[in-house]
Structures are given as structure tokens and as C-alpha cells.
Amino acid sequence: MSDSTTFRDSIATVDKQGKRKWIFAKQPTGRFYNIRTVLSIFYFFAFFSLPFISINGRPLFMLNVVEGKFILFGAIFWPQDFFIFGLAMLAFILFIVLFTMAFGRLFCGWACPQTIFMEMLFRRVEYWIEGDAAQQQLLQRSPWNTNKIIRKSAKHLIFYLISFIIANIFLAYIIGAKALEKIIMEPFSAHMGGFIAILVFSGVFYGVYAFMREQICTIICPYGRLQGVLLDKNSVLVAYDYNRGEPRGKYRKDEDRAAGDCIDCLQCVRVCPTGIDIRNGTQLECVNCTACIDACDFMMEKVGRPRGLIRYASENNIAKKETLRFTPRLKIYTTILVVILGAIVGMLSSRKPVTGTIIRTAGMLYQERGTDSISNLYRIKLINKTTAGIPLELKLEGTPGVIEMIGKSSITVKAEGQGEGTFFIVLPKTAVQGRKSKIRIGLYENNMLISSINTTFSGPIAF
């Protein structure tokens, strides 16, 4: 490993003058790249198809932040369920943290949408139109002639078309496939907001993949910075075996080699999509994409040396030949993750099909009903999480008294919708305990209790 640490003073894509260095990455080839190619096909299939898959009339996935309506695996979640959704997000983040401590930025190289779309789709289009890295550099330095204009225009046109398609699919995850179909098929004037959203998303994706590219991973994404406090010497990541590779030396055929196995061919640098030299050690720009592993393995085979000079390994594995250990830190985070997952399972299993809130009418005190009763006026808002409309009746639970509905005797809550109503609760004075009494109201469907809501009843101050 190089003794110089000046590479840590700046990122690989910025020169000494602070200007951007454009990365012309050589197209990788090898076993890891082939595996990533197969996985990316499954990823693209899932991304482009999930919004159009329905279960019982509901989309499989929909994250409608506008209406506060979230559907995961066909189950609907409303803002009242946000604590479950929040716990799920916390569990996901904790899983990423735990995974990073054990395996570094494996998520970035193998599962992150930014990396998959950039390396396995947009960059492949670039290779197809402009050629490999050397040809791209020549085209970049050449004057603006017919060949350059055609190639650059074709590339950016295809980039924008792909971004436009991604924007439509992305919007389908938010508003649903049916709403997206209306935006596409119906007149522009009827869905101006949706059409503008598609154009905005298209512009964002185009800017990210055509211009920002690896800058998202190295500058904008906080995860790359976070890994610095998560990794330790037991974390398995893409690493250079400096014990085996140093000292470096150029390869000469039929030479009795005294130097290390690294022949200083720089192939690992040329294929890196973030422009780093992995031989310098772990760096925040590295997304663990394994392109350097494939390049190095190819060169090792060419010179008759064993593969694995660059491989998945921990610092302790390279320095001390130790295998991955389940450290106390990993045990603590794993325990916390298991507890959170247990809490999520418990909440989901006890989740009611109908939930709601009852609010006593503001600004109104209790009302005297004759000489022996007191009433309070309430408003109820209900949310139906099922795919069928439900007529609900309200009944007092464990408290003597009656509920007097204003208007209809029941509240019909539409499928996946909301319902509301106004009613009086009338209690005998003997059941009123002081200024505020706790009461429970049951929600009944066809005389079957499906849920209950707690509230308070206001009465006179006891002297």
C-alpha cells in the first residue's frame, strides 16, 4: 500500500485547482460484472413492473405522500399508522448500518438504484454510442464535427428518454398506475400538475445520470460519509492485499520476479467509476462495485499469478489472516434490530381494519339533560383500511348511558376511505366521576365489535 496519504486530502474527481475531473471508466468484464448484470436485469424488471401489479384491487406498492396513503405488499397504511411505517424505516436504516459494519458499502455497489442505473444502464448506453473509455476521451477532445454532434446528441437524447420513462414509473409509485394512466391518456389541461411533475422528475434524473453521475455517491449521498464511522478492521469490503502486492513492479516476461504481485498496470484505476486507486486503501469514494476485482483478476491470470490480489476482505484478514468475527458491536446492533422487528410484527398483528379519532366539540361544556343526566357533543373521524365499505354503529363499552347520533344512526366508511359523524353521549350523573371521566366507545359492524376508541367525558366539578 502506498505510503503517501495525499489522496485523502481531496476526492478523486476534483483536481488541484478544484475543477471537476470527468471520469472515463473502462467497461469492466469478469465474473462479478456478469453477476451484477444478471442481478440488474431482475432489479429493472422489479422496478418497472411493481407499480402495475395489484392485489385485491390495490397496487402492490404505492407511497402516496401527497394523500398520506402508503401501500406495502397490498396492505394500506394511513398517517395514523405512521409509527409503524417509521419503525419500519428505522429498522431498514439499522439493517443498512449493521450490514455496513459487517460488509462495508456492499449495498452501494450491488443494490443502490443510483449505482445500478448509472453503471448497468446509462453507462452501457454510453459505451454503445461513444465507445469504451479511450474512445470517449478521444471524442471529448476532438473538435465539434458531424461525428461528435451526432454521437453526443444521440447519447443525451436517449439519456433523457430513459429518464422520462423512469420519471413516469417513479410517479406511478407515488400516485398509482391508474392515476398515471389518466395523466398520459387524458388532455393535458386536466392533469397539468401531474404532467409538470413528470417533467421535473425527468429533468432531475437526466441531470443526475448525464452530469452528476458519481458525484452523487461521493459528495451528495450521506451514506458514503457515514461509512467512515461504521467501518472497522473487521468489516469485509473490496480491499487490496498489500502484503502480497508490495513492492510493486512492472511485469517482464521470463523474469525471476522479486517484487510483489502488483505489476502496477493501473487497470484497477481505469475501470473504477469513481476514479480512485484501491491500492491506497479504503476510501469514501469506493462503492464496492467490484470492477477493480475483475480487472485485477484478469491481469493476474495473464501473468500467471493467483487471483485475489484485490478481493473482498477485512483489514484484519489481510494483516493477520483473521476471518470475519461477530464483534460485540455487531451483537448489540443485531439485538436492537431484532427488538424493533419484533415490535413491528406485534403492531401489524394487532392492527385494526378501522381506526379513528373522537374529539369533543371545542368550546362546548357539558349539557344538562333533565335532572339526572349529562351529555357531551363529539365528532368522530374514521379510516377504513379494507377494500369494502363498512357501516359502523357506535356503542358505549363498560359505561351506562346512550349514544345519540345526529343524522343517520350509523356511519358508512367507504372502502379505503374516510367517514365522519357527530353524536351526543348521554350519561347518568351517577356515572360521571369529576371533571373528566374516561370512557370507551366500541365500533360495531353487524353487531360485531371490530375496534374501540378511548375518549373523555366532561362533567361538573365535584365539590
TITILO-72784 format. One line per 8 residues: their letters; for each residue x, y, z of C-alpha. Coordinates in steps of 0.05 Angstrom, whole numbers, padded with zeros to 5 digits. Layout:
BEGIN
A> X,Y,Z  ...
This chain:
BEGIN
MSDSTTFR> 00000,00000,00000  00026,00069,-00018  00059,00109,00038  00030,00174,00011  -00034,00197,00043  -00043,00260,00000  -00101,00225,-00036  -00142,00234,00027
DSIATVDK> -00137,00310,00022  -00186,00313,-00036  -00234,00268,-00073  -00211,00233,-00137  -00257,00272,-00183  -00230,00341,-00166  -00162,00367,-00188  -00114,00413,-00151
QGKRKWIF> -00149,00474,-00178  -00216,00450,-00151  -00244,00434,-00220  -00283,00371,-00236  -00244,00314,-00267  -00291,00276,-00313  -00286,00201,-00303  -00278,00158,-00365
AKQPTGRF> -00285,00089,-00335  -00264,00029,-00376  -00320,-00022,-00385  -00310,-00079,-00335  -00311,-00152,-00354  -00308,-00212,-00309  -00347,-00257,-00263  -00370,-00203,-00214
YNIRTVLS> -00393,-00158,-00271  -00431,-00216,-00301  -00466,-00230,-00235  -00483,-00156,-00227  -00511,-00157,-00298  -00558,-00214,-00282  -00580,-00181,-00216  -00592,-00115,-00251
IFYFFAFF> -00639,-00149,-00300  -00681,-00174,-00241  -00676,-00105,-00210  -00700,-00069,-00272  -00756,-00120,-00281  -00779,-00108,-00209  -00773,-00032,-00213  -00812,-00025,-00278
SLPFISIN> -00866,-00077,-00261  -00883,-00068,-00187  -00927,-00006,-00194  -00971,-00044,-00243  -00981,-00107,-00200  -01045,-00107,-00159  -01071,-00149,-00101  -01146,-00148,-00088
GRPLFMLN> -01152,-00085,-00129  -01095,-00050,-00093  -01026,-00036,-00122  -00971,-00079,-00092  -00931,-00016,-00075  -00953,00056,-00071  -00922,00112,-00030  -00972,00168,-00038
VVEGKFIL> -00940,00223,00005  -00990,00274,-00022  -01050,00238,00008  -01012,00205,00064  -01031,00137,00036  -00979,00081,00035  -00990,00011,00007  -00937,-00042,00020
FGAIFWPQ> -00948,-00113,-00005  -01022,-00097,-00014  -01032,-00072,00058  -01054,00000,00065  -01024,00048,00116  -01051,00117,00134  -01019,00174,00173  -01048,00143,00237
DFFIFGLA> -01003,00083,00223  -00942,00126,00213  -00909,00099,00276  -00908,00030,00244  -00880,00059,00179  -00830,00099,00219  -00807,00038,00257  -00800,00000,00191
MLAFILFI> -00756,00056,00163  -00715,00055,00227  -00707,-00020,00221  -00685,-00012,00149  -00634,00042,00166  -00608,00000,00224  -00602,-00060,00178  -00561,-00018,00129
VLFTMAFG> -00517,00005,00187  -00508,-00066,00212  -00495,-00091,00142  -00444,-00036,00130  -00406,-00052,00194  -00400,-00124,00171  -00393,-00117,00095  -00377,-00044,00080
RLFCGWAC> -00413,-00009,00022  -00437,-00073,-00009  -00507,-00042,-00013  -00478,00015,-00055  -00447,-00030,-00107  -00500,-00083,-00112  -00568,-00054,-00092  -00567,00022,-00094
PQTIFMEM> -00612,00048,-00150  -00562,00103,-00165  -00505,00054,-00179  -00548,00003,-00216  -00580,00053,-00263  -00514,00090,-00274  -00468,00031,-00285  -00515,-00021,-00314
LFRRVEYW> -00559,00023,-00358  -00535,00094,-00372  -00461,00078,-00377  -00476,00019,-00422  -00514,00065,-00469  -00453,00110,-00467  -00406,00052,-00485  -00453,00033,-00542
IEGDAAQQ> -00455,00103,-00572  -00387,00133,-00556  -00344,00070,-00547  -00300,00049,-00489  -00261,00097,-00444  -00205,00112,-00493  -00254,00126,-00550  -00295,00171,-00504
QLLQRSPW> -00233,00211,-00486  -00215,00220,-00559  -00286,00242,-00575  -00285,00291,-00517  -00220,00323,-00541  -00240,00325,-00614  -00270,00388,-00647  -00344,00394,-00656
NTNKIIRK> -00352,00359,-00722  -00411,00319,-00751  -00390,00254,-00717  -00384,00286,-00648  -00450,00324,-00655  -00488,00261,-00676  -00458,00218,-00621  -00467,00269,-00566
SAKHLIFY> -00537,00287,-00588  -00558,00214,-00593  -00530,00198,-00524  -00564,00255,-00489  -00629,00244,-00526  -00630,00171,-00504  -00609,00192,-00433  -00668,00239,-00430
LISFIIAN> -00717,00187,-00458  -00695,00136,-00406  -00700,00189,-00352  -00771,00206,-00377  -00791,00133,-00371  -00760,00127,-00302  -00797,00190,-00281  -00864,00160,-00303
IFLAYIIG> -00851,00096,-00264  -00828,00136,-00204  -00892,00176,-00206  -00932,00111,-00211  -00902,00090,-00144  -00929,00155,-00114  -00998,00164,-00145  -01012,00094,-00172
AKALEKII> -01013,00065,-00242  -01086,00083,-00255  -01074,00157,-00239  -01012,00157,-00283  -01052,00127,-00340  -01102,00184,-00334  -01046,00235,-00338  -01020,00202,-00401
MEPFSAHM> -01086,00189,-00436  -01129,00248,-00416  -01120,00321,-00440  -01060,00359,-00415  -01104,00413,-00384  -01138,00362,-00339  -01073,00339,-00306  -01026,00398,-00312
GGFIAILV> -00996,00386,-00243  -00981,00313,-00257  -00950,00329,-00325  -00906,00382,-00294  -00885,00332,-00240  -00864,00283,-00295  -00822,00337,-00329  -00790,00357,-00264
FSGVFYGV> -00772,00285,-00246  -00746,00273,-00316  -00701,00334,-00311  -00675,00312,-00243  -00659,00241,-00266  -00628,00266,-00331  -00584,00314,-00292  -00563,00260,-00243
YAFMREQI> -00544,00208,-00295  -00518,00253,-00350  -00478,00303,-00309  -00475,00290,-00234  -00461,00215,-00240  -00410,00192,-00188  -00414,00259,-00153  -00480,00235,-00122
CTIICPYG> -00442,00178,-00087  -00381,00218,-00066  -00409,00287,-00048  -00484,00286,-00040  -00502,00218,-00011  -00492,00220,00065  -00483,00144,00067  -00413,00149,00037
RLQGVLLD> -00392,00196,00093  -00427,00154,00145  -00388,00092,00129  -00325,00124,00159  -00354,00117,00229  -00385,00049,00216  -00327,00010,00187  -00274,-00023,00230
KNSVLVAY> -00217,-00071,00218  -00266,-00130,00216  -00310,-00101,00161  -00307,-00141,00096  -00300,-00096,00035  -00264,-00090,-00031  -00191,-00087,-00009  -00121,-00092,-00038
DYNRGEPR> -00075,-00145,-00006  -00014,-00101,00004  00024,-00157,00039  00022,-00197,-00025  00024,-00139,-00075  00081,-00096,-00048  00131,-00075,-00070  00101,-00061,-00138
GKYRKDED> 00140,-00072,-00201  00127,-00075,-00276  00119,-00145,-00305  00173,-00172,-00350  00165,-00239,-00384  00213,-00295,-00364  00239,-00252,-00306  00253,-00283,-00238
RAAGDCID> 00206,-00235,-00202  00230,-00208,-00134  00176,-00154,-00127  00105,-00165,-00102  00048,-00190,-00146  00023,-00120,-00164  00050,-00105,-00233  00028,-00032,-00230
CLQCVRVC> -00015,-00038,-00293  -00066,00012,-00266  -00124,-00029,-00294  -00158,-00026,-00226  -00157,00050,-00232  -00181,00053,-00304  -00244,00013,-00291  -00263,00049,-00226
PTGIDIRN> -00327,00090,-00236  -00306,00139,-00182  -00233,00146,-00204  -00197,00121,-00142  -00136,00077,-00134  -00159,00020,-00089  -00087,00005,-00072  -00087,00067,-00028
GTQLECVN> -00135,00032,00020  -00207,00044,00040  -00235,00110,00012  -00302,00143,00018  -00309,00144,-00058  -00307,00068,-00063  -00377,00039,-00075  -00353,-00034,-00074
CTACIDAC> -00375,-00045,-00146  -00321,-00100,-00155  -00298,-00072,-00223  -00226,-00069,-00196  -00230,-00142,-00173  -00249,-00165,-00243  -00195,-00123,-00275  -00141,-00146,-00227
DFMMEKVG> -00161,-00220,-00232  -00156,-00215,-00308  -00086,-00186,-00304  -00063,-00237,-00252  -00085,-00294,-00297  -00047,-00262,-00355  00018,-00260,-00316  00008,-00329,-00284
RPRGLIRY> -00005,-00305,-00213  -00063,-00326,-00168  -00127,-00285,-00169  -00149,-00247,-00107  -00097,-00192,-00102  -00157,-00147,-00097  -00216,-00183,-00064  -00269,-00179,-00011
ASENNIAK> -00230,-00179,00054  -00224,-00143,00120  -00163,-00106,00145  -00152,-00160,00198  -00159,-00213,00145  -00104,-00182,00103  -00058,-00163,00161  -00070,-00222,00208
KETLRFTP> -00106,-00273,00165  -00167,-00269,00211  -00237,-00287,00187  -00299,-00244,00199  -00318,-00243,00272  -00385,-00227,00304  -00360,-00169,00346  -00395,-00142,00408
RLKIYTTI> -00415,-00080,00367  -00449,-00125,00315  -00484,-00164,00371  -00512,-00100,00402  -00539,-00073,00336  -00567,-00141,00318  -00604,-00145,00384  -00634,-00075,00374
LVVILGAI> -00655,-00094,00304  -00689,-00158,00328  -00726,-00119,00382  -00751,-00067,00331  -00772,-00122,00282  -00809,-00157,00339  -00846,-00092,00355  -00865,-00083,00282
VGMLSSRK> -00892,-00154,00278  -00932,-00143,00342  -00962,-00078,00316  -00980,-00108,00249  -01014,-00168,00281  -01056,-00124,00327  -01072,-00073,00273  -01147,-00059,00266
PVTGTIIR> -01184,-00055,00199  -01217,00010,00221  -01185,00065,00263  -01206,00134,00281  -01205,00193,00329  -01260,00222,00372  -01256,00295,00391  -01303,00330,00439
TAGMLYQE> -01331,00393,00405  -01286,00451,00423  -01314,00509,00462  -01373,00470,00489  -01383,00448,00561  -01428,00391,00583  -01504,00398,00575  -01555,00383,00630
RGTDSISN> -01607,00332,00608  -01664,00338,00657  -01647,00327,00730  -01607,00262,00725  -01566,00262,00660  -01509,00300,00627  -01489,00300,00553  -01426,00318,00513
LYRIKLIN> -01423,00332,00438  -01369,00295,00398  -01344,00288,00327  -01313,00224,00302  -01268,00213,00242  -01258,00141,00217  -01209,00110,00168  -01226,00045,00132
KTTAGIPL> -01164,00003,00114  -01203,-00051,00077  -01226,-00056,00005  -01300,-00057,00023  -01347,-00004,00051  -01365,-00015,00125  -01428,00011,00161  -01409,00024,00234
ELKLEGTP> -01451,00033,00296  -01424,00066,00359  -01437,00036,00428  -01412,00053,00497  -01367,00000,00528  -01370,-00012,00603  -01406,00053,00619  -01481,00063,00629
GVIEMIGK> -01511,00112,00581  -01530,00121,00508  -01503,00149,00443  -01548,00194,00403  -01526,00202,00331  -01541,00266,00294  -01569,00247,00227  -01562,00174,00207
SSITVKAE> -01559,00120,00261  -01495,00091,00231  -01433,00117,00196  -01415,00086,00129  -01340,00088,00116  -01322,00079,00043  -01271,00027,00020  -01200,00054,00033
GQGEGTFF> -01233,00119,00051  -01256,00161,00109  -01321,00174,00145  -01343,00221,00199  -01403,00237,00242  -01429,00277,00300  -01463,00249,00362  -01481,00261,00435
IVLPKTAV> -01460,00216,00492  -01512,00219,00548  -01491,00192,00617  -01529,00190,00683  -01499,00237,00734  -01482,00177,00778  -01434,00152,00723  -01397,00218,00718
QGRKSKIR> -01335,00220,00760  -01309,00291,00769  -01287,00340,00715  -01264,00287,00665  -01285,00214,00661  -01252,00163,00616  -01299,00125,00570  -01291,00075,00513
IGLYENNM> -01333,00073,00450  -01339,00008,00410  -01344,00007,00334  -01392,-00048,00312  -01403,-00078,00243  -01466,-00121,00242  -01465,-00125,00318  -01393,-00149,00317
LISSINTT> -01341,-00108,00353  -01283,-00092,00306  -01248,-00037,00344  -01254,00012,00402  -01233,00084,00416  -01220,00118,00482  -01241,00189,00498  -01261,00232,00557
FSGPIAF> -01328,00257,00583  -01333,00326,00613  -01377,00336,00674  -01387,00386,00730  -01332,00398,00781  -01346,00357,00843  -01346,00395,00909
